[in-house]
Amino acid sequence: MIADIKVTFCTYFKKIDKFIYPSEIYDEYTAFCLKQGCFSYRIGNGEEKTIYRGEFVICPPGKPFFRKVIDSIELCMIKFVCNEFDVFSNSIKVNDVLRYNYNLSKLEDCIFCGDMESQPIFSHYCRDIIYMLNESSFADRPFAEEKKYIENNYNKNISISELAKNSGYSVVHFINKFKSIYGCTPGQYLSDIRLRKAKELLACSYNTSKEVAFMCGFNDELYFIRFFKKHMGITPKEFRKNHIL
């Protein structure tokens, strides 16, 4: 939980087709809360990413925030000061959409409000949104459950489309967001786990290549051998010969 939040600025934009400035640097934490549309952004030297409606992104103080509208956007921008805030470079999907949209609707008349202490009603809704953002960032963290599922079920037949469906995203969106968070696609992450486990079994057990294949989620030994050689440059048999304990 965060504390000692001080909202310093808030403004609402009903429609933006193009940002006036392609980039800006802010002195405070700056939250971009998107209600409609989408835009691409990049924080500092990070990767370019995309934020969609119902999501938010927070730019930390002193970091250049590059942005470009993809589809006309409606958003609320909130600046705030806080002792501690968990900031992710990726956009986060809000968990409580009804509460989020309700708060945003109450801020539609908040236009370039710089003296938030004299605007207690606006300040209240801004603070509630910030609390929501912090709660969502921890709950979403992002795709933590899906990532954990892959780790615990690497030896089973895992459907990426089912993982995407359960997370509430399309397959393409799920894969892209997973990669932006963890640096690899869900399929690559699964392959890395299976490869690591296969190497452990080959080096520390006397299971046959076929047994290792099935223990690591492969239904076909020949496919496992091709997979292993593609990633390691040698066959499982050759790896075992060089690494058996």
C-alpha positions in Angstrom: 0.0 0.0 0.0 1.2 3.5 -0.8 0.9 6.5 1.6 1.5 10.2 1.7 0.1 10.8 -1.8 0.0 14.5 -2.9 -1.7 15.1 -6.1 -0.1 18.2 -7.8 -1.9 18.3 -11.1 -4.7 16.8 -13.1 -6.2 17.4 -16.5 -8.7 15.6 -18.7 -8.7 15.3 -22.5 -11.9 14.2 -24.2 -10.1 13.7 -27.5 -6.5 13.8 -28.7 -5.6 13.0 -32.2 -2.0 14.0 -31.9 0.2 15.0 -28.9 1.4 18.6 -29.0 4.8 17.4 -27.9 6.2 14.1 -29.0 8.0 13.8 -25.7 8.2 15.4 -22.2 10.1 15.0 -19.0 8.1 15.4 -15.7 9.2 16.4 -12.2 6.6 14.1 -10.5 5.2 10.7 -11.1 2.8 11.1 -14.0 0.0 8.7 -14.7 -1.7 8.4 -18.1 -5.1 6.8 -17.6 -6.6 5.8 -20.9 -10.4 5.5 -21.3 -10.6 5.2 -25.1 -8.2 4.7 -28.0 -4.6 3.7 -27.9 -1.1 5.2 -28.3 2.5 4.0 -28.4 5.0 5.2 -25.9 8.6 4.7 -24.7 10.1 5.6 -21.3 13.7 6.7 -21.6 15.8 4.2 -23.5 13.2 1.4 -23.1 11.3 -0.4 -25.7 8.4 1.1 -27.6 5.1 -0.3 -26.3 1.4 0.3 -26.7 -1.3 1.3 -24.2 -4.9 0.4 -24.8 -8.2 1.6 -23.3 -8.8 0.6 -19.8 -5.0 0.6 -19.1 -2.6 3.0 -17.6 1.1 3.7 -17.6 3.1 5.7 -15.1 6.2 7.7 -16.1 8.6 8.2 -13.2 10.2 11.6 -12.5 13.1 12.7 -14.7 12.5 10.2 -17.4 11.6 11.3 -21.0 8.2 10.0 -22.0 7.9 9.6 -25.8 4.4 9.1 -27.2 2.4 8.9 -30.4 -1.3 8.6 -30.9 -2.4 5.5 -32.9 -6.2 5.8 -32.5 -7.8 9.0 -31.1 -7.6 8.9 -27.3 -9.5 10.0 -24.3 -7.4 10.2 -21.2 -6.8 11.7 -17.8 -3.3 12.8 -16.8 -2.5 12.9 -13.1 0.8 14.1 -11.5 1.5 13.2 -8.0 4.3 13.0 -5.4 4.7 9.9 -3.2 7.4 8.5 -0.9 7.3 5.1 -2.6 5.5 3.9 -5.7 6.0 0.7 -7.7 6.5 1.8 -11.3 6.5 -0.6 -14.3 7.6 0.4 -17.8 4.7 -1.6 -19.2 1.1 -0.6 -19.2 -1.2 -2.2 -16.7 -4.8 -3.2 -17.2 -7.1 -1.9 -14.5 -8.8 -4.6 -12.4 -12.0 -2.7 -11.4 -13.1 -1.1 -14.7 -16.4 0.2 -13.4 -14.8 2.1 -10.5 -12.0 3.3 -12.8 -14.4 4.7 -15.4 -16.6 6.2 -12.7 -13.7 8.1 -11.2 -12.6 9.3 -14.7 -16.1 10.5 -15.4 -15.9 12.7 -12.2 -12.7 14.2 -13.5 -14.0 15.2 -17.0 -14.4 18.8 -15.9 -10.9 18.9 -14.3 -9.0 20.9 -16.9 -5.4 21.9 -16.2 -6.0 22.0 -12.4 -2.7 22.9 -10.8 -3.9 23.8 -7.3 -5.4 20.5 -6.2 -5.6 21.6 -2.6 -8.3 24.0 -3.5 -10.1 21.2 -5.5 -10.8 18.6 -2.8 -13.4 16.7 -4.8 -11.1 16.4 -7.9 -8.3 15.5 -5.5 -10.3 12.7 -3.9 -11.0 11.0 -7.3 -7.4 11.4 -8.4 -6.2 9.8 -5.2 -8.6 6.9 -5.5 -7.4 6.3 -9.1 -3.8 6.3 -7.9 -4.7 3.7 -5.2 -6.4 1.7 -7.9 -3.3 1.9 -10.1 -1.1 0.7 -7.4 -3.5 -2.2 -6.5 -3.7 -3.2 -10.2 0.0 -3.1 -10.7 0.5 -5.7 -7.9 -2.5 -7.9 -8.9 -1.6 -7.8 -12.6 2.1 -8.3 -12.0 1.5 -8.8 -14.9 0.5 -12.4 -15.9 2.1 -13.7 -12.7 -0.5 -16.5 -12.5 0.0 -17.5 -16.2 3.7 -17.4 -15.7 3.4 -19.6 -12.6 1.1 -22.0 -14.4 3.7 -22.5 -17.1 6.4 -23.1 -14.5 4.2 -25.7 -12.7 2.9 -27.5 -15.8 5.8 -27.5 -18.3 5.5 -31.3 -18.5 1.9 -31.0 -19.8 0.3 -29.9 -23.0 -0.1 -26.1 -22.5 -2.3 -24.1 -24.7 -1.2 -20.5 -25.2 -4.6 -19.6 -26.6 -6.2 -20.9 -23.4 -3.8 -18.9 -21.3 -4.7 -15.8 -23.3 -8.4 -16.5 -23.0 -8.2 -16.9 -19.2 -6.2 -13.7 -18.9 -8.9 -11.8 -20.9 -6.7 -10.9 -23.8 -6.5 -11.9 -27.5 -3.7 -14.3 -28.3 -1.6 -11.7 -30.1 -2.1 -9.1 -27.3 -1.3 -11.7 -24.6 1.9 -12.8 -26.3 3.0 -9.2 -27.0 2.4 -8.0 -23.4 4.0 -11.1 -21.9 7.1 -10.5 -23.9 7.2 -6.8 -23.0 7.1 -7.8 -19.3 9.3 -10.9 -19.2 11.5 -10.4 -22.2 10.3 -13.5 -24.1 7.0 -14.9 -25.5 5.0 -17.5 -23.4 6.1 -20.2 -25.9 9.8 -19.2 -25.5 9.5 -19.2 -21.7 7.9 -22.7 -21.8 10.7 -23.9 -24.1 13.4 -22.5 -21.8 11.9 -24.3 -18.8 11.6 -27.6 -20.7 15.2 -27.3 -21.9 16.5 -26.5 -18.5 14.7 -29.5 -17.0 15.8 -31.8 -19.7 19.4 -30.8 -19.1 19.0 -31.5 -15.4 17.5 -35.0 -16.0 20.1 -35.9 -18.6 22.9 -34.9 -16.3 21.5 -36.2 -13.0 19.4 -39.3 -13.8 19.5 -42.5 -15.8 16.2 -42.0 -17.5 16.2 -42.8 -21.2 15.9 -40.0 -23.8 12.3 -41.1 -24.4 11.5 -40.9 -20.7 13.1 -37.5 -20.4 11.1 -36.3 -23.4 7.8 -37.3 -21.8 8.9 -35.9 -18.4 9.5 -32.5 -20.0 6.2 -32.3 -21.9 7.2 -33.8 -25.3 4.9 -36.4 -26.8 7.5 -37.5 -29.4 11.1 -38.5 -28.7 12.3 -37.5 -32.2 10.8 -34.1 -31.9 12.5 -33.7 -28.5 15.8 -34.7 -30.0 15.5 -32.1 -32.8 14.3 -29.5 -30.3 17.3 -30.2 -28.0 19.9 -30.1 -30.8 18.4 -26.9 -32.2 19.0 -25.1 -28.9 22.1 -26.9 -27.6 23.9 -27.8 -30.8 24.3 -31.4 -29.7 21.9 -34.3 -29.2 20.6 -35.3 -25.7 22.8 -38.4 -25.9 25.9 -36.3 -26.6 25.0 -33.9 -23.8 24.6 -36.7 -21.3 28.0 -38.2 -22.3 29.6 -34.8 -21.5 27.7 -33.9 -18.4 26.6 -37.0 -16.6 27.5 -36.8 -12.9 
